[in-house]
Amino acid sequence: MRIPIESSTSYRGRNARPNWASLVGFIALALGSGAIGLPFSPLRSAAAAAWYASLSKPEWVIPTPWAGPLWLALYGLMGAAAWLGTRERYHRKRGVALLAYLVQLALNAVWAPLFFGGRNIGAGLFVLVALWLATVWTLREFATVRASAAWLLAPGAAWVSFVLALNFSIWRLNP
């Protein structure tokens, strides 16, 4: 006996209907990891803003007020990417992709408290190297599970690369 397959279900095991509450949950999880570092950032902490302003920075640093909206958009894209990846229910690499994603979120959550809260440029640089590696790992794993999820992660990978270069430059300019 053949079981008919609805047109909204693919052979790859996607859920038949989008679960919008799940999408909101994944975006909230991503935003939550970013919110951990928010109290330590120059946007919310006068002490961090004063310390960051006192550092020597390269000419190509972006204005501080731009960082908040950029991170907000990137965390939203990261949450949407994870949601798309979970929709591939039977893909054998889905679990590895989600593990990489969670490692990336944890490293994202740790960076601002170390860099701004701890005023430790070197520790921030170390975490950013690990975050960059985790971001590349996450991107690669999601590319095998669902290409559109990887494309949603690409701007975040570019941003982490920029922040890594910026943190490295600040580390070199402030011995």
C-alpha positions as CSV (number, residue, x, y, z in Angstrom):
1,M,0.0,0.0,0.0
2,R,1.3,3.4,-0.9
3,I,0.9,6.3,1.4
4,P,0.2,9.6,-0.4
5,I,2.7,12.4,0.4
6,E,1.3,15.9,0.7
7,S,2.9,18.4,-1.6
8,S,4.1,20.5,1.4
9,T,6.2,17.6,2.6
10,S,9.5,16.8,0.9
11,Y,11.3,13.5,0.8
12,R,13.9,15.1,3.1
13,G,11.5,15.1,6.0
14,R,10.6,18.7,6.4
15,N,7.7,19.4,8.7
16,A,4.5,19.8,6.7
17,R,3.6,23.1,8.1
18,P,5.8,25.9,9.6
19,N,5.7,26.1,13.3
20,W,5.7,29.8,13.9
21,A,6.0,29.5,17.7
22,S,9.1,27.5,17.2
23,L,10.6,30.2,15.0
24,V,9.8,32.8,17.6
25,G,11.5,30.5,20.2
26,F,14.7,30.1,18.2
27,I,14.9,33.9,17.6
28,A,14.2,34.5,21.3
29,L,17.0,32.0,22.2
30,A,19.5,33.8,19.9
31,L,18.4,37.2,21.2
32,G,18.7,35.9,24.7
33,S,22.3,34.9,24.2
34,G,23.0,38.5,22.9
35,A,21.1,40.0,25.8
36,I,23.6,38.4,28.3
37,G,26.3,40.7,27.0
38,L,24.1,43.8,26.7
39,P,24.5,45.1,30.2
40,F,28.3,45.1,29.7
41,S,28.3,46.9,26.4
42,P,29.0,50.6,25.8
43,L,25.4,51.0,24.8
44,R,24.2,50.2,28.4
45,S,27.2,50.7,30.6
46,A,28.7,54.1,31.1
47,A,31.9,52.6,32.5
48,A,32.2,50.3,29.4
49,A,31.5,53.3,27.2
50,A,34.2,55.4,28.9
51,W,36.7,52.5,28.8
52,Y,36.0,51.7,25.2
53,A,36.3,55.4,24.2
54,S,39.7,55.6,25.9
55,L,41.1,52.8,23.8
56,S,43.1,53.4,20.6
57,K,41.1,52.0,17.7
58,P,41.7,51.7,14.0
59,E,40.2,54.3,11.6
60,W,37.7,51.7,10.2
61,V,35.9,51.1,13.5
62,I,32.1,51.5,13.2
63,P,30.2,54.0,15.4
64,T,29.1,52.4,18.7
65,P,25.3,53.1,18.1
66,W,25.4,50.9,15.0
67,A,26.5,47.8,16.8
68,G,23.1,47.3,18.6
69,P,20.9,47.2,15.5
70,L,23.5,45.1,13.6
71,W,23.7,42.5,16.4
72,L,19.9,42.5,16.7
73,A,19.5,41.7,13.0
74,L,22.2,39.1,13.0
75,Y,20.7,37.3,16.1
76,G,17.4,37.3,14.3
77,L,18.9,35.7,11.2
78,M,20.8,33.1,13.4
79,G,17.5,32.1,15.1
80,A,15.7,31.8,11.7
81,A,18.6,29.7,10.4
82,A,18.4,27.3,13.3
83,W,14.6,27.1,12.9
84,L,15.1,26.2,9.2
85,G,17.7,23.6,10.1
86,T,15.3,21.9,12.6
87,R,12.7,21.6,10.0
88,E,14.8,18.9,8.3
89,R,13.6,16.3,10.8
90,Y,15.3,13.3,9.4
91,H,18.6,14.7,8.2
92,R,21.4,12.8,9.9
93,K,23.6,15.9,10.4
94,R,20.8,18.0,12.0
95,G,22.0,17.3,15.5
96,V,25.6,18.2,14.8
97,A,24.4,21.5,13.1
98,L,22.3,22.4,16.2
99,L,25.3,21.5,18.5
100,A,27.5,23.8,16.5
101,Y,24.8,26.5,16.7
102,L,24.6,26.2,20.5
103,V,28.4,26.4,20.8
104,Q,28.3,29.6,18.7
105,L,25.5,31.1,20.8
106,A,27.4,30.4,24.0
107,L,30.6,32.0,22.7
108,N,28.5,35.0,21.5
109,A,27.2,35.3,25.0
110,V,30.6,35.2,26.6
111,W,32.4,37.8,24.5
112,A,30.9,41.1,25.7
113,P,31.2,40.3,29.4
114,L,34.9,39.4,28.9
115,F,35.8,42.2,26.5
116,F,33.7,45.1,28.0
117,G,32.8,43.8,31.5
118,G,36.3,42.4,32.2
119,R,38.0,45.0,30.1
120,N,40.2,42.2,28.9
121,I,41.1,42.7,25.2
122,G,43.2,39.5,25.0
123,A,40.4,37.3,26.5
124,G,38.0,38.9,24.1
125,L,40.3,38.1,21.2
126,F,40.6,34.5,22.3
127,V,36.9,34.1,22.5
128,L,36.4,35.7,19.1
129,V,38.9,33.3,17.5
130,A,36.8,30.4,19.0
131,L,33.6,32.2,17.9
132,W,34.9,32.6,14.4
133,L,35.8,28.9,14.3
134,A,32.4,27.9,15.7
135,T,30.7,30.2,13.2
136,V,32.5,28.6,10.3
137,W,31.7,25.1,11.7
138,T,28.0,26.1,12.1
139,L,27.9,27.5,8.6
140,R,29.4,24.3,7.2
141,E,27.1,22.0,9.1
142,F,23.9,24.0,8.2
143,A,25.0,24.0,4.6
144,T,24.8,20.2,4.6
145,V,21.4,20.2,6.3
146,R,19.7,23.1,4.4
147,A,21.4,25.6,2.2
148,S,19.0,28.5,3.0
149,A,19.9,28.2,6.7
150,A,23.6,28.6,5.8
151,W,22.8,31.6,3.7
152,L,21.1,33.2,6.7
153,L,24.2,32.6,8.8
154,A,26.6,34.1,6.2
155,P,26.1,37.8,7.3
156,G,26.9,36.7,10.9
157,A,30.1,35.0,9.7
158,A,31.1,38.2,7.9
159,W,30.3,40.3,11.0
160,V,32.2,38.0,13.3
161,S,35.2,38.2,10.9
162,F,35.0,42.0,11.1
163,V,34.7,42.1,14.9
164,L,37.6,39.6,15.1
165,A,39.8,41.9,13.0
166,L,38.7,44.9,15.0
167,N,39.4,43.2,18.3
168,F,42.8,42.1,17.0
169,S,43.6,45.7,16.0
170,I,42.5,47.1,19.3
171,W,44.7,44.4,21.1
172,R,47.7,45.5,19.0
173,L,47.1,49.2,19.5
174,N,46.6,48.9,23.3
175,P,49.5,46.9,24.8
